[in-house]
Amino acid sequence: MTQQRKRRAVDGILLLDKPLDFTSNGILQKVRWLYQAKKAGHTGALDPLASGLLPLCFGEATKFSQFLLDTDKTYQVSARFGIRTDTSDAAGEVVSERPVQFDQVQLEQAMQPFRGAIQQVPTMFSALKHQGQPLYKYARQGISVPREARPITIFRFELLALRQTAATTEADFIVHCSKGTYIRTLIDDLGEALGCGAYVSALHRTQVGPFQAEAMQPLPLLESMAETCHAEYDFTALDGLLLPMDTALHGLPSLQLNVEQQKRIQHGQSFSIEHAEADAIRLYSEQADFLGIGRCVESQLLPRRLLNFNHE
């Protein structure tokens, strides 16, 4: 019997082009196996019917995945009008069909109230929790739970194309939004504002925080590279696709520590420093090695989340 090899300690971020028909966790486990990685996590779920940019964090990089969960995102969205579904996407059951009676000018006018800082009521088909259970579990039982509107920001909501025939009306959009935005709800609300209903027919994510679609890696490429890597148990090629951990923290202030400061922070100790108060600061050694993040409170630098350089 062939001895099963141990999983590897892998650190870094992979920008995956998530294919359709995979859950985010399902594709995470597949890519984790391709890398033979001990630890991995994704940075915000994409539905099985959605594709595009899904940053995967390996090893120590999982300590900073929250920063990608909390960042802004951009999507290419296709919508079909005249039909409303219970999930607000193509997978749901049709709950109403109404005639479409708008033109491009009226569509643009209806989009305007959905730009900027708005309030959005989350869909029942979401992972938000009520009494310890995700809302989608209640929805599948036909139970509707009261949800409070939440503040979100739509930075950009642009119409790319409107296609109208005798049978169908469809449109393509770009949406750049804050964390917590449900694109399905946005399109459903737009359809209701137009009086005809609408659902998301296609969704492709193109940006997550500092990461852009141009840097995504397709699954077939990873699978092809993994065949050689597994056969030779040499993962140099796959590891070469990983981005440094601190790329997830783009935009945060940074600080270079001297040897004594580094020693104190890595032992969980604080020290005085002249720095503006900040909840998250990227920390680097004198050699410019990334150490993790700290926070500055009342001129004291404290450790917040540091790398473990001895993990195996």
Backbone torsions as a table, in degrees:
resi	resn	phi	psi	omega
1	MET	NA	134.6	179.3
2	THR	-71.7	130.3	179.7
3	GLN	-72.2	130.6	-179.8
4	GLN	-73.7	129.3	-178.0
5	ARG	-77.0	150.4	-179.5
6	LYS	-73.3	146.4	173.4
7	ARG	-65.1	153.0	-173.2
8	ARG	-98.4	153.3	169.7
9	ALA	-83.9	105.6	-177.7
10	VAL	-118.8	133.1	-179.9
11	ASP	-124.5	132.1	177.1
12	GLY	147.8	-178.3	-176.6
13	ILE	-124.7	128.3	176.0
14	LEU	-107.4	129.8	175.8
15	LEU	-94.6	98.6	-175.7
16	LEU	-91.0	138.6	168.7
17	ASP	-88.9	93.6	-175.2
18	LYS	-65.5	127.3	176.5
19	PRO	-79.0	166.7	175.2
20	LEU	-67.4	160.3	172.1
21	ASP	70.5	14.0	171.3
22	PHE	-114.3	139.0	165.4
23	THR	-73.7	160.2	179.1
24	SER	-62.9	-40.2	179.2
25	ASN	-70.4	-35.3	178.9
26	GLY	-63.7	-44.3	179.9
27	ILE	-71.8	-32.4	176.1
28	LEU	-59.5	-47.3	-178.3
29	GLN	-65.8	-33.8	178.4
30	LYS	-66.4	-47.9	-179.2
31	VAL	-68.4	-35.7	176.7
32	ARG	-60.4	-39.4	177.5
33	TRP	-67.6	-40.1	178.5
34	LEU	-58.3	-39.4	179.9
35	TYR	-84.1	-10.1	-173.6
36	GLN	53.0	42.0	-175.1
37	ALA	-91.0	142.4	178.6
38	LYS	-68.9	-42.6	-170.3
39	LYS	-137.1	135.9	178.4
40	ALA	-158.0	156.6	177.2
41	GLY	-154.3	153.4	176.9
42	HIS	-97.8	175.4	-169.7
43	THR	-124.3	45.3	-179.8
44	GLY	120.3	118.6	-170.2
45	ALA	-70.3	144.8	166.3
46	LEU	-114.0	135.3	179.0
47	ASP	-62.2	157.4	175.8
48	PRO	-54.9	-30.6	-179.8
49	LEU	-84.6	1.0	178.8
50	ALA	-108.8	148.5	179.1
51	SER	-126.2	176.7	171.4
52	GLY	109.7	-157.2	-166.4
53	LEU	-66.2	117.9	176.5
54	LEU	-133.0	98.0	177.0
55	PRO	-67.4	130.6	176.3
56	LEU	-111.8	129.6	-179.2
57	CYS	-103.2	131.3	179.4
58	PHE	-111.8	140.4	172.6
59	GLY	59.4	-126.7	-177.1
60	GLU	-64.6	-21.3	179.6
61	ALA	-65.5	-21.9	178.9
62	THR	-63.4	-19.9	178.8
63	LYS	-66.2	-18.3	-175.0
64	PHE	-117.1	11.4	-178.0
65	SER	-64.5	-27.4	-178.6
66	GLN	-60.4	-31.0	-179.3
67	PHE	-66.9	-29.0	176.4
68	LEU	-82.5	-31.8	174.3
69	LEU	-62.3	-35.4	-173.6
70	ASP	-90.6	1.3	-173.6
71	THR	-93.7	174.5	178.4
72	ASP	-77.6	159.9	-176.5
73	LYS	-143.3	156.7	178.9
74	THR	-127.4	140.9	-177.6
75	TYR	-133.4	148.2	163.2
76	GLN	-98.1	125.1	-171.5
77	VAL	-125.1	135.0	169.5
78	SER	-113.4	138.3	-178.1
79	ALA	-129.5	146.3	172.5
80	ARG	-113.1	131.9	-176.6
81	PHE	-103.5	155.3	179.3
82	GLY	98.0	-9.4	179.8
83	ILE	-133.6	134.5	174.8
84	ARG	-117.0	136.1	177.9
85	THR	-117.8	162.2	-176.4
86	ASP	-71.1	-21.0	177.8
87	THR	-102.9	-3.7	-177.7
88	SER	64.6	20.1	172.5
89	ASP	-141.3	-177.4	-173.5
90	ALA	-70.6	-14.4	-177.9
91	ALA	-82.7	-13.9	-173.8
92	GLY	-84.5	172.1	176.1
93	GLU	-87.8	140.5	-179.0
94	VAL	-67.9	128.5	178.7
95	VAL	-110.1	-17.8	175.8
96	SER	-162.2	150.4	172.9
97	GLU	-132.6	126.8	-177.4
98	ARG	-137.3	154.3	-179.9
99	PRO	-67.8	148.3	177.3
100	VAL	-97.0	124.2	-176.1
101	GLN	-137.3	55.4	176.3
102	PHE	-138.4	157.7	174.4
103	ASP	-113.6	-175.7	-175.3
104	GLN	-63.7	-39.1	179.7
105	VAL	-62.3	-43.9	179.8
106	GLN	-67.5	-35.1	176.6
107	LEU	-64.2	-46.4	178.8
108	GLU	-59.9	-39.8	179.1
109	GLN	-65.8	-39.1	179.9
110	ALA	-68.4	-27.6	179.9
111	MET	-72.7	-28.2	-171.0
112	GLN	-55.6	-45.1	-179.2
113	PRO	-65.7	-11.9	-178.8
114	PHE	-95.8	11.0	177.4
115	ARG	-102.7	149.3	178.5
116	GLY	85.6	-155.4	-179.6
117	ALA	-80.5	118.2	-177.8
118	ILE	-135.8	172.6	174.4
119	GLN	-107.4	135.6	-179.7
120	GLN	-131.2	132.5	175.0
121	VAL	-88.8	117.0	-176.9
122	PRO	-59.7	147.9	176.3
123	THR	-66.8	151.3	173.8
124	MET	-65.3	-25.1	178.9
125	PHE	-90.7	63.4	178.2
126	SER	-134.9	170.0	-179.4
127	ALA	-91.4	5.8	175.1
128	LEU	-59.7	144.9	-173.2
129	LYS	-96.9	143.8	170.1
130	HIS	-135.2	117.4	-176.8
131	GLN	53.1	41.3	174.9
132	GLY	83.0	-2.3	-178.9
133	GLN	-117.5	139.4	176.7
134	PRO	-64.6	147.0	-176.1
135	LEU	-58.5	-34.4	-176.1
136	TYR	-63.5	-24.9	177.7
137	LYS	-69.2	-38.5	174.8
138	TYR	-66.3	-42.6	-177.2
139	ALA	-60.2	-39.0	-178.9
140	ARG	-68.9	-19.1	175.8
141	GLN	-94.5	5.1	-179.0
142	GLY	77.4	18.3	-178.7
143	ILE	-101.4	129.8	176.6
144	SER	-104.9	129.6	-178.2
145	VAL	-109.3	133.9	177.3
146	PRO	-58.7	133.6	178.2
147	ARG	-125.3	138.7	176.8
148	GLU	-83.9	144.0	174.4
149	ALA	-65.0	143.0	-178.6
150	ARG	-120.7	145.1	178.9
151	PRO	-74.7	131.2	173.9
152	ILE	-136.3	171.0	176.6
153	THR	-130.9	127.5	173.3
154	ILE	-101.9	103.0	-176.8
155	PHE	-73.7	-33.8	-178.8
156	ARG	-147.8	130.0	176.4
157	PHE	-139.5	96.2	-170.6
158	GLU	-118.9	134.2	175.1
159	LEU	-82.6	123.4	178.5
160	LEU	-94.9	-39.8	-176.8
161	ALA	-159.3	145.8	174.2
162	LEU	-125.6	123.7	-178.0
163	ARG	-119.2	114.6	-178.6
164	GLN	-123.2	125.4	173.6
165	THR	-125.1	-179.4	178.3
166	ALA	-64.6	-25.3	-174.7
167	ALA	-101.0	-34.7	-172.5
168	THR	-138.9	155.3	170.4
169	THR	-129.8	119.9	-179.0
170	GLU	-131.4	156.7	179.4
171	ALA	-147.6	152.8	176.3
172	ASP	-115.6	140.1	-177.3
173	PHE	-135.2	161.3	162.5
174	ILE	-113.1	131.7	178.1
175	VAL	-126.2	120.3	172.8
176	HIS	-111.7	119.7	-168.2
177	CYS	-140.3	165.9	177.1
178	SER	-80.4	171.5	175.0
179	LYS	-59.7	153.1	176.3
180	GLY	83.3	1.2	179.9
181	THR	-83.8	132.9	174.3
182	TYR	-102.8	111.5	-177.4
183	ILE	-65.0	-37.2	178.3
184	ARG	-60.6	-40.6	178.8
185	THR	-67.8	-39.1	178.2
186	LEU	-58.4	-46.6	-179.0
187	ILE	-70.1	-38.9	176.9
188	ASP	-61.7	-43.8	179.2
189	ASP	-64.9	-37.8	177.6
190	LEU	-63.9	-42.5	178.3
191	GLY	-61.8	-38.2	178.2
192	GLU	-70.2	-36.4	177.8
193	ALA	-63.3	-30.6	179.0
194	LEU	-86.9	-7.2	175.9
195	GLY	78.1	15.9	-177.4
196	CYS	-128.5	-14.0	-176.2
197	GLY	83.2	157.6	178.4
198	ALA	-164.5	157.9	173.1
199	TYR	-142.7	159.4	178.1
200	VAL	-77.3	120.3	178.6
201	SER	-97.3	-20.9	176.5
202	ALA	-157.9	143.4	-178.3
203	LEU	-143.6	126.8	-177.9
204	HIS	-136.2	120.7	-178.6
205	ARG	-87.9	133.0	-175.1
206	THR	-118.1	-8.4	-178.4
207	GLN	-156.2	137.4	172.7
208	VAL	-135.3	107.7	-178.7
209	GLY	55.1	-122.8	-178.0
210	PRO	-79.5	-6.3	-172.7
211	PHE	-95.6	137.7	-178.3
212	GLN	-117.4	159.6	-175.3
213	ALA	-61.5	-28.4	-177.0
214	GLU	-60.0	-23.6	-177.0
215	ALA	-95.6	6.4	-177.7
216	MET	-70.3	150.8	176.3
217	GLN	-111.8	126.2	-179.5
218	PRO	-77.5	148.0	-178.8
219	LEU	-58.2	-43.6	-179.8
220	PRO	-57.7	-35.6	177.3
221	LEU	-65.0	-44.6	179.5
222	LEU	-61.7	-42.5	-180.0
223	GLU	-63.7	-41.8	179.7
224	SER	-64.7	-44.7	179.2
225	MET	-66.1	-35.9	-177.5
226	ALA	-65.9	-30.9	178.9
227	GLU	-56.2	-47.6	179.3
228	THR	-70.0	-42.7	-178.6
229	CYS	-61.1	-41.9	-179.5
230	HIS	-69.4	-39.8	-178.1
231	ALA	-63.5	-39.0	-176.8
232	GLU	-99.5	-5.2	-171.9
233	TYR	46.4	48.9	176.1
234	ASP	-132.5	108.5	-172.2
235	PHE	-101.2	21.5	-177.5
236	THR	-57.2	-42.8	-176.9
237	ALA	-65.4	-47.5	179.3
238	LEU	-65.1	-42.7	-179.4
239	ASP	-63.0	-26.6	178.7
240	GLY	-67.1	-13.8	177.9
241	LEU	-86.5	-9.9	-176.8
242	LEU	-80.3	140.9	176.2
243	LEU	-92.4	152.4	177.3
244	PRO	-58.9	150.4	-176.1
245	MET	-60.7	-35.7	-174.4
246	ASP	-75.5	-5.4	176.0
247	THR	-66.5	-21.6	176.8
248	ALA	-71.6	-13.7	-172.7
249	LEU	-109.4	19.6	-179.3
250	HIS	-54.2	133.2	178.8
251	GLY	100.3	-18.9	176.3
252	LEU	-76.6	148.7	175.0
253	PRO	-63.6	155.2	-178.5
254	SER	-127.1	159.5	-177.7
255	LEU	-148.8	133.0	177.2
256	GLN	-100.1	127.5	-175.6
257	LEU	-100.0	146.8	171.5
258	ASN	-81.6	177.0	-173.7
259	VAL	-59.8	-44.5	-178.3
260	GLU	-66.4	-42.3	178.5
261	GLN	-63.9	-41.0	179.0
262	GLN	-62.0	-42.7	-179.8
263	LYS	-62.2	-43.3	-178.8
264	ARG	-65.0	-46.3	-176.2
265	ILE	-66.6	-34.3	-179.4
266	GLN	-78.1	-11.2	172.8
267	HIS	-99.6	13.1	176.4
268	GLY	79.0	15.0	-176.7
269	GLN	-102.0	153.2	176.5
270	SER	-99.2	168.5	174.1
271	PHE	-155.8	158.2	-178.5
272	SER	-73.3	143.9	-178.0
273	ILE	-157.4	147.0	175.2
274	GLU	-89.0	97.3	-178.1
275	HIS	-156.7	142.9	176.8
276	ALA	-62.9	148.6	179.4
277	GLU	-59.8	135.4	-179.3
278	ALA	-153.4	140.1	-178.6
279	ASP	-78.9	-22.7	-178.7
280	ALA	-148.0	123.6	179.5
281	ILE	-131.5	129.2	175.0
282	ARG	-71.4	132.0	-178.1
283	LEU	-113.0	137.4	-179.2
284	TYR	-133.1	153.7	176.3
285	SER	-80.3	176.6	176.0
286	GLU	-61.3	-27.0	179.5
287	GLN	-89.3	9.6	178.7
288	ALA	69.8	22.7	173.9
289	ASP	-81.2	136.7	-179.8
290	PHE	-71.4	130.4	-177.0
291	LEU	-107.6	-25.5	-175.9
292	GLY	137.6	-154.7	179.3
293	ILE	-126.6	147.6	174.8
294	GLY	-125.8	-176.1	175.1
295	ARG	-140.7	149.4	-178.4
296	CYS	-112.6	120.6	-179.8
297	VAL	-131.5	120.8	178.1
298	GLU	50.4	50.7	177.3
299	SER	63.2	20.8	174.8
300	GLN	-116.3	128.7	174.9
301	LEU	-91.7	123.2	-179.3
302	LEU	-119.0	148.7	175.0
303	PRO	-70.3	142.3	175.8
304	ARG	-118.2	-53.0	177.9
305	ARG	-152.3	109.7	-174.2
306	LEU	-112.5	155.1	177.2
307	LEU	-73.7	147.6	173.1
308	ASN	-102.0	103.1	-174.7
309	PHE	-80.1	-3.5	-179.3
310	ASN	-107.6	11.2	-177.2
311	HIS	-72.5	148.1	179.6
312	GLU	-123.9	NA	NA
